[in-house]
Amino acid sequence: MTTLTIRLPDDTAERLKSLAKSRGISTNKLVEEMSARALAAWDTENHFRAMAATGDVKQALAILDRLDADDQRAH
């Protein structure tokens, strides 16, 4: 595991600490979870860009339909 030091404005750091506390987790865990979500979104975007480059529109639309269906079930 890597230790990473980041610089944040004091107010941002305090807000992150408050958010983590409200969720009952450490600030470290909060940043880890947020990073995982950001990377998942980035991976998804890159996947769609790669699929778009192949011109497989039917497959891309099928995936979007599945995502929409999952989203509808979640609400």
N, CA, C and O of each residue as an XYZ file, in Angstrom:
300
protein
N       0.851     -1.173      0.000
C       0.000      0.000      0.000
C       0.893      1.231      0.000
O       1.946      1.243      0.636
N       0.477      2.245     -0.701
C       1.233      3.477     -0.827
C       0.663      4.555      0.073
O      -0.553      4.670      0.228
N       1.531      5.332      0.655
C       1.120      6.513      1.412
C       1.249      7.707      0.494
O       2.282      7.906     -0.146
N       0.201      8.498      0.434
C       0.158      9.647     -0.460
C      -0.153     10.892      0.360
O      -1.132     10.926      1.105
N       0.670     11.893      0.221
C       0.418     13.161      0.897
C      -0.166     14.123     -0.123
O       0.398     14.321     -1.199
N      -1.301     14.718      0.223
C      -1.913     15.693     -0.680
C      -2.090     17.017      0.055
O      -2.221     17.049      1.278
N      -2.093     18.089     -0.694
C      -2.316     19.409     -0.122
C      -3.718     19.859     -0.494
O      -4.100     19.859     -1.664
N      -4.474     20.240      0.519
C      -5.834     20.723      0.325
C      -5.995     22.029      1.093
O      -5.344     22.244      2.115
N      -6.860     22.890      0.595
C      -7.177     24.070      1.407
C      -7.751     23.610      2.751
O      -8.433     22.588      2.823
N      -7.472     24.364      3.803
C      -7.922     23.979      5.141
C      -9.418     23.724      5.200
O      -9.859     22.760      5.826
N     -10.209     24.582      4.550
C     -11.661     24.402      4.620
C     -12.098     23.119      3.918
O     -13.038     22.465      4.368
N     -11.442     22.753      2.837
C     -11.766     21.508      2.140
C     -11.426     20.310      3.015
O     -12.213     19.367      3.104
N     -10.277     20.336      3.653
C      -9.864     19.238      4.525
C     -10.842     19.088      5.691
O     -11.207     17.970      6.054
N     -11.259     20.185      6.264
C     -12.207     20.132      7.380
C     -13.562     19.585      6.936
O     -14.191     18.807      7.653
N     -13.999     19.995      5.759
C     -15.277     19.486      5.240
C     -15.193     17.987      4.969
O     -16.143     17.254      5.242
N     -14.055     17.525      4.431
C     -13.881     16.089      4.201
C     -13.892     15.324      5.519
O     -14.485     14.248      5.610
N     -13.243     15.871      6.535
C     -13.254     15.233      7.852
C     -14.671     15.152      8.402
O     -15.068     14.130      8.963
N     -15.429     16.224      8.242
C     -16.822     16.231      8.714
C     -17.669     15.220      7.962
O     -18.482     14.518      8.563
N     -17.484     15.142      6.648
C     -18.232     14.181      5.849
C     -17.903     12.759      6.281
O     -18.800     11.936      6.460
N     -16.630     12.477      6.446
C     -16.214     11.142      6.870
C     -16.822     10.806      8.233
O     -17.340      9.707      8.430
N     -16.760     11.740      9.156
C     -17.321     11.512     10.493
C     -18.818     11.237     10.415
O     -19.331     10.362     11.113
N     -19.522     11.990      9.558
C     -20.969     11.790      9.433
C     -21.310     10.412      8.868
O     -22.402      9.895      9.102
N     -20.379      9.823      8.126
C     -20.583      8.486      7.557
C     -20.007      7.384      8.435
O     -20.135      6.197      8.133
N     -19.369      7.799      9.528
C     -18.799      6.818     10.443
C     -17.569      6.117      9.916
O     -17.306      4.966     10.263
N     -16.807      6.808      9.073
C     -15.585      6.236      8.511
C     -14.440      7.228      8.682
O     -14.661      8.396      9.002
N     -13.227      6.758      8.467
C     -12.072      7.645      8.559
C     -11.981      8.507      7.296
O     -12.537      8.176      6.249
N     -11.274      9.604      7.431
C     -11.044     10.461      6.262
C     -10.292      9.681      5.188
O     -10.561      9.833      3.997
N      -9.359      8.855      5.615
C      -8.613      8.023      4.677
C      -9.546      7.118      3.877
O      -9.427      7.016      2.656
N     -10.481      6.457      4.580
C     -11.430      5.553      3.914
C     -12.324      6.336      2.968
O     -12.629      5.864      1.872
N     -12.753      7.536      3.377
C     -13.582      8.371      2.513
C     -12.850      8.701      1.216
O     -13.413      8.568      0.130
N     -11.607      9.128      1.328
C     -10.828      9.476      0.133
C     -10.594      8.232     -0.722
O     -10.618      8.312     -1.950
N     -10.371      7.090     -0.086
C     -10.200      5.839     -0.828
C     -11.465      5.508     -1.619
O     -11.387      5.152     -2.795
N     -12.634      5.627     -0.972
C     -13.900      5.334     -1.654
C     -14.171      6.319     -2.785
O     -14.610      5.922     -3.863
N     -13.913      7.592     -2.546
C     -14.142      8.595     -3.584
C     -13.199      8.375     -4.769
O     -13.584      8.554     -5.925
N     -11.974      7.989     -4.470
C     -11.005      7.704     -5.532
C     -11.448      6.504     -6.358
O     -11.333      6.511     -7.584
N     -11.949      5.486     -5.691
C     -12.421      4.290     -6.402
C     -13.572      4.652     -7.338
O     -13.625      4.166     -8.468
N     -14.494      5.501     -6.876
C     -15.611      5.921     -7.732
C     -15.114      6.733     -8.931
O     -15.575      6.534    -10.055
N     -14.177      7.642     -8.688
C     -13.640      8.454     -9.785
C     -12.934      7.572    -10.814
O     -13.080      7.780    -12.019
N     -12.175      6.596    -10.341
C     -11.476      5.701    -11.265
C     -12.442      4.808    -12.030
O     -12.224      4.525    -13.208
N     -13.501      4.366    -11.376
C     -14.512      3.559    -12.068
C     -15.176      4.371    -13.172
O     -15.408      3.857    -14.266
N     -15.481      5.635    -12.894
C     -16.073      6.501    -13.915
C     -15.105      6.710    -15.070
O     -15.510      6.708    -16.232
N     -13.837      6.891    -14.755
C     -12.824      7.092    -15.787
C     -12.668      5.833    -16.634
O     -12.579      5.908    -17.860
N     -12.637      4.665    -15.969
C     -12.549      3.400    -16.703
C     -13.748      3.217    -17.625
O     -13.603      2.772    -18.763
N     -14.940      3.564    -17.124
C     -16.149      3.442    -17.932
C     -16.078      4.355    -19.144
O     -16.402      3.943    -20.258
N     -15.656      5.587    -18.929
C     -15.528      6.523    -20.049
C     -14.540      5.992    -21.086
O     -14.813      6.028    -22.286
N     -13.398      5.501    -20.621
C     -12.400      4.966    -21.558
C     -12.931      3.749    -22.303
O     -12.649      3.566    -23.487
N     -13.701      2.921    -21.605
C     -14.297      1.748    -22.250
C     -15.254      2.176    -23.366
O     -15.228      1.623    -24.466
N     -16.097      3.169    -23.064
C     -17.031      3.646    -24.083
C     -16.299      4.310    -25.244
O     -16.705      4.164    -26.397
N     -15.236      5.030    -24.954
C     -14.453      5.644    -26.045
C     -13.830      4.566    -26.943
O     -13.805      4.707    -28.166
N     -13.337      3.507    -26.332
C     -12.754      2.410    -27.113
C     -13.819      1.728    -27.960
O     -13.582      1.400    -29.122
N     -15.001      1.517    -27.366
C     -16.087      0.900    -28.129
C     -16.532      1.823    -29.267
O     -16.824      1.360    -30.370
N     -16.582      3.118    -28.996
C     -16.987      4.065    -30.040
C     -15.994      4.049    -31.196
O     -16.375      4.211    -32.355
N     -14.732      3.855    -30.872
C     -13.707      3.816    -31.918
C     -13.879      2.606    -32.827
O     -13.480      2.641    -33.991
N     -14.474      1.531    -32.298
C     -14.680      0.349    -33.130
C     -15.947      0.469    -33.960
O     -16.162     -0.304    -34.894
N     -16.780      1.435    -33.619
C     -18.004      1.657    -34.381
C     -19.113      0.673    -34.053
O     -20.053      0.529    -34.834
N     -19.027     -0.013    -32.909
C     -20.041     -0.989    -32.539
C     -21.157     -0.303    -31.758
O     -21.271     -0.464    -30.543
N     -21.965      0.452    -32.462
C     -23.030      1.245    -31.859
C     -24.069      0.349    -31.194
O     -24.550      0.666    -30.107
N     -24.417     -0.753    -31.824
C     -25.435     -1.658    -31.275
C     -25.018     -2.177    -29.899
O     -25.835     -2.211    -28.979
N     -23.775     -2.573    -29.753
C     -23.297     -3.080    -28.462
C     -23.303     -1.967    -27.415
O     -23.692     -2.203    -26.271
N     -22.883     -0.771    -27.784
C     -22.867      0.356    -26.846
C     -24.283      0.699    -26.382
O     -24.505      0.952    -25.198
N     -25.228      0.708    -27.301
C     -26.608      1.014    -26.933
C     -27.197     -0.074    -26.035
O     -27.990      0.222    -25.142
N     -26.818     -1.310    -26.263
C     -27.293     -2.407    -25.419
C     -26.779     -2.239    -23.988
O     -27.511     -2.488    -23.031
N     -25.546     -1.825    -23.846
C     -24.988     -1.586    -22.506
C     -25.709     -0.434    -21.830
O     -26.040     -0.519    -20.648
N     -25.956      0.635    -22.561
C     -26.684      1.769    -21.994
C     -28.085      1.359    -21.566
O     -28.569      1.808    -20.528
N     -28.740      0.515    -22.348
C     -30.069      0.018    -21.972
C     -30.015     -0.759    -20.664
O     -30.890     -0.606    -19.812
N     -28.986     -1.595    -20.502
C     -28.840     -2.359    -19.255
C     -28.594     -1.421    -18.076
O     -29.145     -1.622    -16.994
N     -27.768     -0.398    -18.287
C     -27.504      0.569    -17.219
C     -28.776      1.313    -16.841
O     -29.044      1.526    -15.658
N     -29.564      1.709    -17.838
C     -30.826      2.384    -17.562
C     -31.767      1.480    -16.770
O     -32.427      1.933    -15.835
N     -31.827      0.216    -17.142
C     -32.695     -0.727    -16.447
C     -32.242     -0.901    -14.999
O     -33.068     -0.943    -14.087
N     -30.932     -1.002    -14.789
C     -30.401     -1.115    -13.419
C     -30.722      0.134    -12.608
O     -31.070      0.047    -11.430
N     -30.604      1.291    -13.243
C     -30.886      2.549    -12.565
C     -32.361      2.638    -12.184
O     -32.693      3.126    -11.104
N     -33.230      2.176    -13.048
C     -34.671      2.209    -12.763
C     -35.018      1.293    -11.597
O     -35.872      1.627    -10.775
N     -34.354      0.135    -11.523
C     -34.611     -0.792    -10.421
C     -34.111     -0.215     -9.102
O     -34.679     -0.498     -8.047
N     -33.051      0.593     -9.154
C     -32.474      1.157     -7.934
C     -33.357      2.245     -7.346
O     -33.268      2.542     -6.155
N     -34.200      2.833     -8.162
C     -35.051      3.935     -7.674
C     -36.407      3.404     -7.464
O     -37.303      4.142     -7.055
